[in-house]
Amino acid sequence: MSGDFSRMNLHFLRGDLRSIEVFLKVMESGTTQRAAELLFTTQPTVSKVISALESQLNIELFERSGGRLKPTKYAFRLFREAQQIRDEIAMFERRVREIRDDAVDSLWIESVSTFSISMVPRAIARFKKEYPDIKVNFNVSQTEQIVASAKKGMIDFGVIHLPGDASFEGTQPLCSSRLACILPKTHFLAKKRKISPIDLQSLPLISYRASQAYTKIIMSAFDEYGVKYQSKVTVNHSVAAYATVNAGYGVAVVDDFFVHDGIFPNVVRRPFVPEREITVGIVAPEQMPLNSYARQFVSYLVSP
């Protein structure tokens, strides 16, 4: 039997989920006997499945010694992948039940975190007043995952910062907002009506990751003033930036979509110059036009 992991025969995955289940139980329980008890079958059956699995994969998953099985390094590597498959199947089964129960009277929405605090919740509140019997399934995720969900038809639409994935035709702009600067309420810059990169160049700055859609827009504003956009703290969500400033550390340049009133009492927001706009958009499956409920919900996003 080969020890080359790259020579695995993966054809068994096409419908042979039972082998994965047995393998997982052996890895988790430590013995074929205990695995058999958990699977309500016999120990010889479990051993036979494991042997067949090794033969199909063309690798040795367990070392046999004194009637016991000792996992090889290949078993541990496969174990992680098998766990992921099990989790995805469980998620798929849960989604099937939800779709079956909800039929067409539901909305599946995903959003980046910035819009999950105020923009989307306000729209949900208005929508539920108008359509109390329509179930809303709302998840917070990353832009890349939201676009992927839309491409696969797993959601009705997602709310993201644009450009997002400009190559995907299911993406369309919704509305825009200007950049703002957030800082502690007691900060000396709070007295200013507008704040520029010059004001921030000697201060501890909280920035977004370079890979995020709107980071280049913020950087261009700093470049215009000849100030380098560099930070002491990097975050991937506006919520994290607000929370850090609220705790008393640093300042940040953010979009103006996030309504923080009452959530972060120690934070004030001031207009940022030079003016730059951040656009929010929706991304929806190309082959699934928005239904009437989704269109109504989107209208509430624009005019809450």
N, C-alpha and C positions, 0 to 999 in steps of 0.2 A: 504493500500500500504506500502511495506517495506521501511525502511530507510537504509537497509544494502546494501552498494555499492557492496559487494562481491557476492550478489545474483542476479546480473544483468543477464538478458537473452540476450545473445549477438547474437542469431541467426538472429536477424533483420539486422545485418550488411551484411549478405550475399545477396547483391543486393538491399538493401533498402537505397540507398544513398540520396534519396529525403528527408527522415526524418532528416538526418544529415544537409542537406542544409537548411531546414526549421528551425531547432533548432538553427543553427548558425545565421540566419537572425533575429530571435527573440532576441537572446542574444545581437547581435550587434545594433539592432535598438531600443530595449527597450520595444516595444509593438507589439502585434499581428497584429494590424491594419497597422502599418508602415511596418512590415515584409511582409504582404500580398501585399502591394503596390510595394515593391521591387521585389517580386516574381511574380508579375502580376497575382495574384489570389485573392480569397476572404478571409476576416477575419475568417469566420466560418471554412473554409478549413484549415487554419493555426492552429486554435484552435483544430480541430479534429486530425490533424497530431501530435500535441504536446501531446494530451491526449493519443493517441494510442502509442506514443513513451514511455510515462511514464508507460503505462500498460505493454508494451513489456519488458522494462528494470526492471520493478518491483521496481521502486524508484520514489520519488516525486521530480521533477525537478523545479517546480515553486509553490509558495504559491499564492492562489487566494485571492485578496482583492479589493473590489470595482471595479471589472471589470479589474483590472490590474494584471500583473504577476510579482511576485518578485522571482528572481532566488534563489534557495537553494544552500547550499555548494556543493551538488552533481552536480548541474548544472555548477558551475564554474569549478569543476574538469573535468567534461565531455567536457566542452567548449574547454579546452586546447587540449584534445585528438582529438576533432572534427576538430579543426583548422589544426592540423597536418595531418589528413586524407585528408582534402581539399587541402592542399599544395602538398601532395604527388600525389594526383589525377591530379592536375594541371601540376605537373612535368612530370607525366606519359603521359598525353595528349600532352605536348610539345615535349617529346621525340618521341612519335609516329609520330607526324608531321615531325620531323627532319629526322627520319628513312625513312618515306615515300618519302620525298623530295630528300634525299641523295641516296636512294637505296643502291647499293654496293660500290659506288664511294666515300667512305669516310673512315676516320680512327677515332676511338675513343680512346684517350690516356689520362691517368692520371699519375701524378708524384708527388712525395714529393717536398717540396719547394726548397730544395738544388739544385735539377736538373732543376728547372723551370727557373732559371736565365740565365744559359749559355748552359748547356749540351743539353737539349731538344730543346730550341730555335734555336741553331745552326743546329741541325738535321732537324728541320722544314724548315729552310731556304734552306738547300741543297735539301730536298725532294721536296719542291715546285718548285724549278728550274727544277727538273727532271719531276715532275708530276703536272703541274700547274692547272689541272682540278680536281684533287682529293682534296676534302674538309678535313681539319684536325680539329677535335674537341679536344681541349686540356684543361684539368682542373687540378688544383692543389689541392691536398687533403692530408689527413693523411694516413699513411701506412695501418692501420686497415681498413679504408674505401676503399682503393684501392684494397686490397686483397678481401674484401667482394664484390666489384663491379666485380672483375674477376670471383669469384666463381659463381656469378649470371649471367655471360655472358653479362654484361652491357657495357663492354669495349673490345677493341681488345687486349690491354695490358696495364700494368702499369709499371712505373719505380720506384723502391724502394731500400732502403738499405736492405741488407740481414744480418741475416737470415730471417727476416720477419716472415712468417708462414711456418716453415720448414715442416709441415705435409701436405701442399698443393702441389700436384704434378705439378701444373701449374707454379711453381716458378723455375727459373733457373738463374745461375750467368751470368753476362755479362762482367764485368771488375773490376779491383781493383785499389785502390789508397792508398798511405800512409798518415798517420796523419801529420798535420802541425800545427804550432802555429801562431796565428795572434795577432798582437799588434800594437799600435799606431806608426806611422812613426818616431816620435821623442823619442820613448821609449829607455832607455839605453840598453835593450836587443837586439834591432834591429841591433846592431853591431856584434852580435854573428852569426856564420854560422849555428849552430845547437842549439836547446833549449831542455832541459830536465826538468822533474818534479822538480828536485832540484832547478833549476832557478826560478821556479814559486811558490814555497811553501810559500813565504812571500808576494806574490802579490795578488791583488783582481782578483779572477778567475771567469769567466763566464762559466757556465757548462750547459749541457743538462739535461733534466729530466731523472730520474733513469729508467723509463720504456722504453726509446728509445733504438732501436736495437744496436746501436754502443756505448752506454754509458759504458757498461761492458768492451768493448775493451779498451776504454780510461782509465777506472779505473784500468785495469790490468797493464797498463804501469806505472801508478803512484805507484801501489802496488810493482812493481818490484824494485822501487827506495826507497821504504819505506816512501812514501809521501802520505798523505791523500788527496783524490780528493774531496775537499769541496769548495763551492763557495759562493759569496756574491749575485750573480744574476743567476737565472736559466731561460733558454729559451727552446723553443721547436722547433726552426727553426734556421738553420745556418745564414739566412738573419738577424735575430734579433741579433745574436752574432756579426756579421760583423758590423751592424749598431751601436751597443753599443760601440764597440772598435773604430769605426770611429769617434764617438762623443767624444772620449778621455778617456773613462773609461774601465779599466781592460784589461785582456788578455784572450784568449780562445784557446783550442785545438780542431781542426776541421778536417774534411776530406779534401782532396785536389781536389775534383771534382768541387768546386765552383770557377769559374773564375770571379774575382771581379774587374779586371782592368778597371779603369775609373768610376766605380760605387761608390766605397768607397776609395777616393783618399788619405785618411789619414791612411790607413791600409797597413801594410807590412806582408808578410808571410815568415816563416822560417821553415825548416825541423825540425821535432820533433823526439827525441829519448827517449826511445828505440823504434825501428821501429815496427809499427803495421799497418796492412792493413784493410781498410774498403772496402767491396765489394758491388757493385751496381748490381742489377739484374732486370729481368723483370718478371712480373706475368701475366699470360694469362689464359683464360678459358680452363679447361681441355678438354672439348669436342669440342672446336673450334680451330683447328690448325691455326697458323698465316697465313694470306693470303699473296700473293706476295708483296703487298704494305707494309704491316706491317713488313715483313722480310727485305725489302729494308730500311725502316725507322730505324729498329734496327741496321742495318749495319752502318748507319750514326752516331748512338749514340756511337758506338765503335771506329770509325775512322772519326771524324768530319773534 
